[in-house]
Amino acid sequence: MWIFLLSDALTFAGLLLAYAILRGGSARWIPEGAPILGLKFTAVLTFLLICSSVTMVLAFAAAVERDRKATVKFLCLTILGGLLFLCGQFKEYFGIEWLGHLVGGNIGEQIATGLTDEGLIFGKSHYATTFYLITSFHGAHVFSGCTYLTVIMIRTAMGKYDDGNYNHVEIVGLFWHFVDLIWILVFTFVYLIPK
Amino acid sequence: MSHVHINRKQYWQIFVALFVLTILEIAVVLVPGIAKALVIIALVGLAIVKATLVGLFYMHLIHEKRVLKLTVGIPMAMPGVYALVLVTEAAWRLVR
């Protein structure tokens, strides 16, 4: 897993370096009329991933102690964190219209509106393209992580690791923490660094 | 695989540290009047600290053998070194 994570880390490093070079070399990074990325909403998504990292490490601790019930519980919470993150990313890109209408008012309008509605279109500018490439590549990792976690959670619930072999839980944990670690860097470089 | 080191108290301490550092990051961006260069240095520094905390304590790298630490640490540092060279080169072109 470490070898895979290293190769994956270098892929992200390539994307982030390309982003830095393009951004550093452009006179005007954010084109006129393009929306500014929302900081507060993404901070909530960051918090979700941090929470899911702590539930993941607690699942690992429970697996080591051969506590099947607690392992399944914490793996489920980790998956929930990942799924909520993905929903948040979907909202950020496209907005969730039905939920926006349901909530109503200003908040509802914000929920219904995504970056694509505000004019941030893939291929229209380096700003838009690098944003969607990097964040969706990370999102694909979150999706893969949720799928992987679900498989391990089901196998745990079936008692496949009751013999004390916690390696599978540890390995899925490594992948999940890596996804969190990469998000820490993406959040800083794509969202936080001022224009 | 690592030797098992379960420390729930430490896991929660790291969680609190990550939470506080994230709030600090947002504060650095939102508080007006800080020079842009300082903001960038602070943000990159905070991100490196957060990523290191996750790697060392949640991925249990701190308990791994030295050879694995180096195998992971050196390639991970390479893009950072490359970025530093790029930034230095760009800065040099601006001031020469």
Boltz contact constraints between the chains, C-beta under 6 A:
constraints:
  - contact:
      token1: [A, 6]
      token2: [B, 75]
      max_distance: 6.0
  - contact:
      token1: [A, 13]
      token2: [B, 79]
      max_distance: 6.0
  - contact:
      token1: [A, 24]
      token2: [B, 90]
      max_distance: 6.0
  - contact:
      token1: [A, 43]
      token2: [B, 26]
      max_distance: 6.0
  - contact:
      token1: [A, 46]
      token2: [B, 22]
      max_distance: 6.0
  - contact:
      token1: [A, 50]
      token2: [B, 18]
      max_distance: 6.0
  - contact:
      token1: [A, 53]
      token2: [B, 58]
      max_distance: 6.0
  - contact:
      token1: [A, 54]
      token2: [B, 15]
      max_distance: 6.0
  - contact:
      token1: [A, 57]
      token2: [B, 11]
      max_distance: 6.0
  - contact:
      token1: [A, 57]
      token2: [B, 58]
      max_distance: 6.0
  - contact:
      token1: [A, 61]
      token2: [B, 6]
      max_distance: 6.0
  - contact:
      token1: [A, 64]
      token2: [B, 4]
      max_distance: 6.0
  - contact:
      token1: [A, 64]
      token2: [B, 6]
      max_distance: 6.0
  - contact:
      token1: [A, 167]
      token2: [B, 1]
      max_distance: 6.0
  - contact:
      token1: [A, 174]
      token2: [B, 59]
      max_distance: 6.0
  - contact:
      token1: [A, 177]
      token2: [B, 54]
      max_distance: 6.0
  - contact:
      token1: [A, 177]
      token2: [B, 58]
      max_distance: 6.0
  - contact:
      token1: [A, 177]
      token2: [B, 59]
      max_distance: 6.0
  - contact:
      token1: [A, 180]
      token2: [B, 54]
      max_distance: 6.0
  - contact:
      token1: [A, 181]
      token2: [B, 51]
      max_distance: 6.0
  - contact:
      token1: [A, 181]
      token2: [B, 54]
      max_distance: 6.0
  - contact:
      token1: [A, 184]
      token2: [B, 47]
      max_distance: 6.0
  - contact:
      token1: [A, 184]
      token2: [B, 50]
      max_distance: 6.0
  - contact:
      token1: [A, 184]
      token2: [B, 51]
      max_distance: 6.0
  - contact:
      token1: [A, 185]
      token2: [B, 47]
      max_distance: 6.0
  - contact:
      token1: [A, 188]
      token2: [B, 43]
      max_distance: 6.0
  - contact:
      token1: [A, 188]
      token2: [B, 47]
      max_distance: 6.0
  - contact:
      token1: [A, 192]
      token2: [B, 25]
      max_distance: 6.0
  - contact:
      token1: [A, 192]
      token2: [B, 29]
      max_distance: 6.0
  - contact:
      token1: [A, 192]
      token2: [B, 43]
      max_distance: 6.0
  - contact:
      token1: [A, 193]
      token2: [B, 40]
      max_distance: 6.0
  - contact:
      token1: [A, 194]
      token2: [B, 36]
      max_distance: 6.0
  - contact:
      token1: [A, 194]
      token2: [B, 39]
      max_distance: 6.0
